[in-house]
Amino acid sequence: MILKSLSLVNYKNFESQSFSFNEKINCFVGNNGVGKTNILDAIYHLSFGKSYFNPVALQNIKHDEAFFVVNGDYEKAEKAETIVISLKRGQKKVIKRNGKAYEKFSQHIGFLPLVIISPADRDLIIEGSSTRRKFIDSVISQSDKSYLKNLINYNKVIAQRNALLKYFALNHTFNADTLEVYNEQLSEYGTIIYEKRHLFLEEFIPIFKSRYDAISNSKEQVNLIYQSHLTDDTLLNLLKTNINKDKALQYTSVGIHKDDLIFNIEGHPVKKFGSQGQQKSFLIALKLAQFDFIKAQSGVNPILLLDDIFDKLDEHRVAQIIKLVDDENFGQLFISDTHADRTENAVKQVHQSYEIFKL
């Protein structure tokens, strides 16, 4: 799969800009603030229907403008595909594939496999469990439509159950039968999600460990540990036994929406005991394992975005990543950097065609 060209209108800092891309390596170089990361984010936007860096959709429209349009022309399985994302103030975002709008954005997820490696990934280590759950969900959803559907349904029911608990508290009432309906729905969707997360991590963790060993020269042992309430009991039982707690809190305290992924190095949390270099290696191994998993599931080389990668990593780690691109089985690569010479020297090490865009 290749992104052949990209057009931006009123997207972030760009008024109107178009690019035609090399099928292997594309580098955006220039000073901070010129929009290098915004271009990568536009490419991400085309795959996921949203920004990687700014979840508030309206804030991706250029200041003082009424709309934005991002247009990408792809070649996938020897077929031309055009994706257009547009948003007007006061209206809903629209995603079109070959001129036809999607009824649901979830229908588009996974069509254009993509992995991004960015300094913002550090949130996976330092932020709360929701960030790590989103990572798991993002990887699985790119190759499993039913998983995404179950997740959407689960989140809807959680919102309804929480609203009901608040209603009970405000009105000093309680209806066990109504609550039971939501419990059964949550149990159905949540159990499927738990089982799929569990199976995914059984396959994913060995890939991750292998990637980390390659980056760090096998200097230390790392692990990912899946933490879930459902490890020890069924969700239906958990919801029933925690009802008094939920009534007091006015929200659902147990379920797969509380799952977490523990990041360990030498048996200890990488957040507390990992050096900066180890944390960076951990995150890159995580993202490259994501690349490997998605490729294996979809049979398509995901597009790989490397945002500000050279400023955040030492030369050895950069070299390890660049080596990957020398593999003919690798796909299209997009890089942003502040130093044109450094970028060109790095990409010259591989035997692939490249294009450098100076902004």
N, C-alpha and C positions, 0 to 999 in steps of 0.2 A: 504494500500500500504506500502510495506516494502523494504528498501534498505538492501539487504542481504550481499553484499560485494562490496568493492571498490579497484581498482588497479590504481596506479599512476606511470607513467614513464616520467621522465624529466619534471614533473609539478612543476613549481616554485622552491622550495628548495629541492624537492624530486627526487632522481635519480631513485629509484625503491622501491615501498612500496605497501603492500597489507593489507587489513583489512577485517575481518568478523564481522558483527555487531549483536548486540542484537536487538530484534524486538521492544523494548520499549525505553530504555535510553542508550545513548552512550556518554561517557565523554572523552575528550582529555585534558590531563593535562601536564604541563611542563613549563619551563621558557619562557620568551619572546624570540621570534626569532627562535623557534624550528619548527614552521610550523603548529601550532594548527589551526589558522585561514585559512591557505592554504587548509587544509583538508575540512573544511566547505565550502570554496569557490569552491573546486572541486565538491562537492555535488550540490552546487548551479549551477555550470557550466553544470552539467548533465541535470538539469531541464530547464534551460533557454538558453543553447548554448553559454553562455558568462560568464565572471567573474563578480561578484558583486562589487569587489574592484578595478579592473584594466581593463578599457574598451579597452586598447591597447592589442589585442590578442597576438602579438608576445612577449610581455613582460611577458607572462605566461609560456614561455619556459625557462627551466633551463639555466643558463648562460653557454655559450660555447657549447650548444647542438643544434641539427638541428631540433628537433621536440618534441612534447609532446603527450601523449596518456592518456586519463582518461576513465576508464571502470567501469561501474556500473551494478551489477546484482540485479534485483528487483523481487518482487512478487506482482503482481497487479491483483485483481479479480481472485485469485487462478491460475494465469498464470505467467510463467516465462518470464521476459522481460530483454533484455540486451541492454544497451545504451553505445555506444563508441563515444567519441569525440577526434579527432586528428587534429593536425596542424603541417605542415612542413613549414620551412622558404621558402618563394618564391611561396607558393601554398595557395589555399583557404582552410579554415577550413572544415572538413567533420564531419557530425553527422550521425551515423548509428543506426538504431533500428533493433535488431535481424539480423544483417549482411547486411541490406539493407539501402543505403544512402538516406537521405531525399533530394528531389529536391529543396525544400525551407525550410529554418530554421523555418519559421513561422508555418509550419505544425507540428512541435514538441511542440510548446508552449502550455501549459495546460495539456500535457499528464502525466507529473509527478508534480502534484501540490506541491508547496513548499513556505514557508514563512521564512524569516530570520529576526532576531532581532539583531542589531549590533550597536556599538558606531558610526559607519559611518552613521546611520540613522539620526543623528543630522543635516545632510545636508538638510533634509526635512524642517527644521525650518530656518536654517541660509542662505541657498542658494536661488537662484532665482526661478521663477515660473516653469521653465522647469523641475526641480527636482520633484516638486509636480505633474506636469502633467504626468511624467513618472510613478509615483506611481499609479495614477488613471488608466493609460493605462495598467500597469502591472497586476493590480487586475482584470480588466474587461477582458483582453485578455486571461487570463488563462481559462475562461469558455465561451468565445464568439469569435469564429474564424472569423466571418464576421466583427466584430469590428476591429480586427487587420488588416484585408484586407483593409477595408476602410481607416484606419489610414495610412497604407503604401501608398495607392493611393493618399491620400490627401497630404502627405509629398512630393511625387514625383511631383505633380502638383504645389505645392508651389515653389519648386526648379526651375521648368520650368518658372513659372510666374516671379519669381525674376530675372532669367537670361534674360528674355525678357525686363523687366524694365531697367536692366543695358544696354542692347543692344540699347534701345531707347535713353538713356542718352548719350552713347558714340557716337551714329551716328546722334544725333539731329533729330530723326524721331519719329513717333508715328502711331500705327495701332490699332484702336479701335476694329476692328472685330477679330483680332487675340487674343487680350486681353480678349474679351468677351467669347471666347471658354474656356479659363482657368477659368474665373469667374464662368461660369456655372458648370464646373466640381468641382471646390472648393465648390460651394454652395451645390451641390448634396452630396459629401462626408462629408463636414463639418457639414451640418444640421443633418445627421444621427449620427455622432460622438457626437455632442452637446446633442441631445436627449437621447442618451445612457448614456452619462456621467451624465446628469441630473437625469435620472431614477435610475442609480446606486447609486448616492449620497442620494437620497430619502430613499433608503433601507439601505445604509451603515451607515449614520449618527446616527440613533438610536442605532445600534449595537455598534458603537464607544462610544457613551455616556454611554451606559450600562457598557462597559468594563472599562471606566475611573472611573465610580462610584465605581466599585468593587475594583479597585486598590487604589483609594484615599479615600475610605470610604465616598464618596459623599460630600467631603469638599468644592468643588467649581464647578461652572457651566462651561462647555466647549462647544465649537461649531465648526463646519466646515462650511464655507460659500463658495459656488461655484460662482466664478466671471467669467463672459464671456461677450464678445461683443454681442453675440447672444441673451442675455436676453432681450434686448430692440429693436432689429431690425433683419431683415433677413440678412443672409450673402451676398446675391446678392446685396441688397441695400447698405450695408456697403462698399462693394468693389467699387461700382460705386461712392458713395459720397466721398470716400477717395482717389480717383484716383490721384488728384493733389499732395496730400501728398506722396503717393506711388512713383510717378514719381520723386519727389524731393529726397526722401530717397533711391530710387532704390531698394526697397524691399516691401513686402506686410505687411502693418502695422496693419491690422485687420483680425480676424479669430480665429478659435479654437486653433491655435498654440500660442495664447496669453492668453489662459485661465489660471486661477489660483485657488488655494484652500487656503482660508484664515483660519489660525489656531487661534482661540480666546479662552481666558480664562477670565471669568467674564466680557465679552464684550470687551476685549482689546487683542491686538496681543500677543500671547504667547512668541514670539521672544523678545519682549521688557519688558513685564510685568510678565512673568512666571519665577519662581525660577528654579534652576537647577533640583530640585526634581520634580517640576510640569512639566517641559519640558520632563524629562525622562518618567514620568507617561503618558504624552500625547502621546509620541512616541510608548510606549509599548501598550497602548490602541489601537492606530492606527493599529499596526501590528497584535494584537490579533483579532481585528475586521476583518482585512484582512483574517486571518485564518478562522474565523466563516463564512464569506461571501463565500470564495472559497469552503469550505466544503459543505455549503448549495447548492451551484450551481452545484458542481461536484459529490456530493455523496461520495467523497473520503476524508479520513483524510490526509491533506497535511503534508509533512515532516516539522518539525520545527527545525530551527537552531538557537541556542543562542550563539552568539559570545561574549566572554569576559564579560558575563552578570554579574558575581558576583563582579567584580571590579568597575562596573559602577552604581550599585544599592544598596540601603540599604537592611537590612535583611527582612523587612516587604514586600517590593516589590518582592524580590526573592521568599519569601514564597508564595506570591499570585500566582506567575507563576508556581512554583513547584506543588502547589495544583491542578492546571489544569491537570497535567500529571496523577494525581491519578484517573482521570475520565477514565473509560474504553472506552469512545467514543473518547478519544484523540489518536493521532497517535504516530509515532516514533519521538524521540527527540535526537538531537545532541548538546552537550554543550562543549565549550572550557573555560578553566580556568587555572590560574597560580598555584593554591593551591590545591593539591590532597585531603588533609584532609577536607578542606572546601567543596569541591565538593561532596565528599563521604557522609559527614554529611548531606548535603542538599538532596541528592537523597535517602538517607535512610529514610527520612520522608515520602516518598510515598511507596505504596505497589505494586511496580512494579519491574521487573527484570532490572538489569543494568550491564554495562560493562565499566571499566575504562582503558583507554589506556594511558600509561605514555610515553611521548616522550622525 
